[in-house]
């Protein structure tokens, strides 16, 4: 397969590129703007391969997209380029609207123009996978799971921008017949994760003896999905998913945030003993505005219809993740010059408090 991946230098995108290039043997063109969270070092294992190419470009740049499609002539497009951190969206919502909404629209139009010019057989084979998040569904109570039919109810500028992009992708299928498939995933974790998110930030701060900030009382629940399991799911959805359908991807690993942090502390205390238990570094901080209480994915449709299963439990996945950060300081240490772990997403009243 000839596959264009947008956002392939990001966390999930780089895992997908590595899977496509190294495991599937596909021809891959990675289009990435290389914002703060894009990192070419995450792709060092594929950089020298004949079936991998990189193009630094913005998905809002229609001319660059048109040229890329004309030259590479993909069979599939897997769209992961997005601003993705909720905290950053609270204070810089415009960046999220530009990339996630206008960028997705621009890409859809470039794809539509390319697809319409394909020969009939190639047009039938073509797929556009739009990769999204479970945050578009809003917040769950103590029970229940997000399903593909769950109404959208976004709470943050980030989730609102992703909800808008989901609607655009589905509308381009219904209006123009573009063979679009949509996926919505739960919280990812694993290697090569920019250290602004809970798990990598906790690991690195704990190694350095810094405080471990936990929002509120740490009661918010997330369903954790190991990133390599997600990459396999995305390839499966792009290959076998039905146009016009949505597939939810989850790990069936619900954990409270405080329990995630405590488990990381426990593993680190075993692997790299410190003078005192690292749980003593936990610091409860003012909760995030609009913080959803619980996310949990029902991945039954993906599991039964497409035959995908998560291979990692939370215990095995978090252990592998911690071991990777211990063994790969060369990757994450330079990122501390870009982001030192400071609190993000503070609104004016939070600062005043």
N, C-alpha and C positions, 0 to 999 in steps of 0.2 A: 504494500500500500504506500501511496505518496500522501503524507499527512502534514498539514500545516497546524502547528500548535501556537496559539497566541498566549503570551505570558509564560513561556516555557523556561524563563530564568527565575521564576518565583518558586515558592515552596512546593505546592502541589504540581505546578507545571513542570518543574525540573524532575520530579519523581516520574511523571508521565513520560517525559522525553527519554529518560534513562530506560524506562520499561519498553517503549516502542523501539528504540535504537538497539538496545542490548539484548532484549528478550525476544521481541517480535521480528526484528530485522527489517523494520519499515524504513522507507526514505522519509526523513523528517526535516522540515524547515521550521525553525523556531523564530517567531517574530516577537520581540520584546523591546519595550522602550527603555528598560534598565533604570527604573525609578529606584528609590532608596532600598526597596526590598528585593529588587532583581539582582542576582549575583551569578556571574559567569563561573565562579569557583564551584558552584553546585553542579556544574556540567563538565567538570574536568575529566570524568570517566568516559565521556562520549566525544570530547572535543576533536580527537584525531581520527574519528571514524568517517569512512567515505560516505556513509548514509546519513550524515548529520550536517546541517547547514544552519547558520545563524544570520538573522537580519535585524539590525537595530532600527526599529521604526515604531511609530505611534499608531495605534489603531484608529485614531481620529484623522490620520493622513490618508485620504482616499487615493491620491496618486501613487503613494508608496504601496498601498494594498493592491491596486490594479496591476502594477508592474510585477509584484511578487506572484500574483495568481497567473499572470500571463507567462512568466518564466518557469515557475515550478509546476504548474498544472496539477493541483492536488486532487486526490480521490475523496479526501475527507478534510474537514476543518474542525478542530477541537479548540473551543474558545474558552480560555481561562484568564485572559488578561483582565485584571480588575484591581481597583483599590479595595482592600479587604479588612482593614482593622477598624472595628467599631469605635474605639476611643479616638482615633484620628478623625473619623467622620464627624464627631461631635464638634470639633473646632475647625475643621477644614472641609466642610460638606461640598464645596464647589468642585474640588478635585474628584470626588466620587461621582458627581453628576456628569462631569466632563468625560471621564473614562468609562464608567459603567453604563451610562445611558447614551450619550452622544457617540462614544466609541463603539458600542454595540450596534447602534443604528448604522453608523458608517460602515462597519464590517459587514453587516447583513446586506446592505446595498451592494457592496463590492462582490460579495459571494453570489448574490442573486444575478448580477450582471454576468459573472463568470459562468454560473451554472446554466443559465439560459442559452449560452452559446455552445454548450457541450453537445456532442452527438447523442442520440437517444439512449444508447446502451450505457454510456458514461453518466448521463444525467440520472438514469435509474439507480446506478450504483452509488452515487454521491450522497454524502451525509454531512450535516452540520450539527455538531454537538455543542450545546450551550450549557456550560457548567455553572451551577449556582449553589445556593446555601439553604439550609433548613431555617435560617433566621427570617426568611420571608414569611413564614407561617406564624410568627409571633411567639407567644409564651403559652406553655401548657400548665395545667394544674398538676396535682399530685399523681393523677392517673392519665392514661391515654397515650397515644402515639401519633406523630405526624404521618399522614398518608398522602398519597399523590392528589387526593381530592380535598384535602384540608384547605379551607379558605385562607387567602393571604391576609396578614395582619401585621405588617412590619412596624417595629418600634424605634429604630435608629435611622439616621440618614444613610448609613451603609446598607441596611436591609431594605430600606425603601428604594435605593438605587438599584439593588439587585432584583427586587420585585418588578421594577419598571423594565429592566432588561429582559427578564423572563417573559413578560407580556409582549414585548417587542418580538422576541424570537418566535413565540407561538403565533402571533399575528402574521408574521411573514410566512409561516407555514399555511395558515388558513386562507390568507388573501392571495398569495402568489404561488402556493404549492411547493415552496422550498422545503426539501426533506430535512426538517429540523427535529432533533431529539433533545430533551431537556433533562438534566440531572440535578438533584438537590441533595447535598451531603450534610452530614453532621460534623462536629468539630474534629479537625485533623490534627495529628501530632506525629512526630518522627524526626529523622535526620534532616539537616539543612533548613531548619525552621528559624526564620528571623526572630531574634530574641526580644520582641515586644509582646509576644503572646505568652499566655500563662505558663505553659510547660517549659519551653526553653528559657524563659526569664527566671523561673524558679530554679532550674538546674544550675544555671550560670551564677545567679546571685548566691545560691547555697554554697557552691564551690568557692566563691570569693568571700564568704562570711558576711554578706550584705543582708539587709532585711528582706523578708519575703512578703510582699504586700498581697493581701487577700481582701477583695471587695466585700463590704458589709460584714456578715458573719460567715461567709463562705458557704452559704446554704444553696446557692444556685447550682442546678444540675445540668450536666451536659452529657451527650452520648459521644464517646470518643472512638475515632476511626483512625487506624494506623494508615499512614499516607501511602504505603506501597499497596495495601489492600484497595485503597481508593483508586490508585492508578490502574490496577487490574480491572476494576469495575468500569472505569471510564472507557478503556479499550473495548471491553465486552459490550457496553451500551452503544458505542459508535459502530461496532461491527454487526450487532444483532438487534439493536433496539428498533422499534417500529416508529416511523416518522409520525410526528404529532403527539407522541406519548411522552410522559414524564416518568422518571425512575428515581426513587429515593434511595440513597446510599448511606447506610449506618452500620456501626460496629456492634450494636447491642451491648454496649458497655457504659451504662449510666453510672456517673460518679458525681458526688458533690465536689465543688471546687476545693474545699478545705481537705477533703479526703485525698484528692489528687496531690495536693501540696505535701500532705503528711506522708503519702506513699513515696514520693520522690525523696523526701528527707530520710525515710527509713532505708531505702536502697543505697543512697549516698553514704549514710552512716556505716553500712556494711562494706561498701566498696572502697571508700576513702574516709576512714575514721577521722573525726575531728575531736577537739578537746571536750566539747559539749554536744549533746544531741542537737541537730539542726532545726528541729521543731521550735526551739527557743528563738529562732530568727523570724518566726511568723509575726506579722504585724497587720492587724485589721485596720483598713482605711475606709474613708467615705465611699459609699457604693457608687457605681456608675449610674448616671442619669438614664432612666428608661431600661434598666437592666432586667432582661427577661428571666423569669424564675426557673424555667425548665425546658429543655429540648430533648426529644427522644424520637428516633426514626423507626418506622415500620418498613423494613427493607424486603418484605415478603414478595412483592412483585418482581423485584430484581432477582431474588433468590430462586423463585419458582419458574419465572418465565425465561430468564436468561442463564440460570444455573450458576450464579456467582455466590461465593461464600467468603466471609472474612476469615483470614487464616490466623490473625493475631487476637488473643484476648487482651484486655487492658494490662494484665500482669506481665504477659510476655512482651507486649509492645512497649510498655514503659521501661522495662528493663533494657531492651534493645536500644531504646532511645537514649537512656542515660549512659550506657556503655559507649554509644557513638559519640556523644559529647565529650566523654572522658578521653576518647582516642583521637579526637579531631579538633583539638584546640586551634590548629592552623586555620580552620575554616571560620570559627566563631570569634576568635580573639580580635581580628581586624574590625569586626562589626561593632565592637564596643566604642570605637571612635565615632561611629555614626549615631549610635544610640546607647546611652550608658545605663538605661533602665529607669529613667525618670518617669514619673506619673504623666500619662497622657489623658486627653479628653476632659480636662477640667473646664467647666463653664465659669462665668464670672462670679456667681454666688459661691461656688466651691472655693475659688481662690480667696474671696473675702473671708470665708469661714476659717 
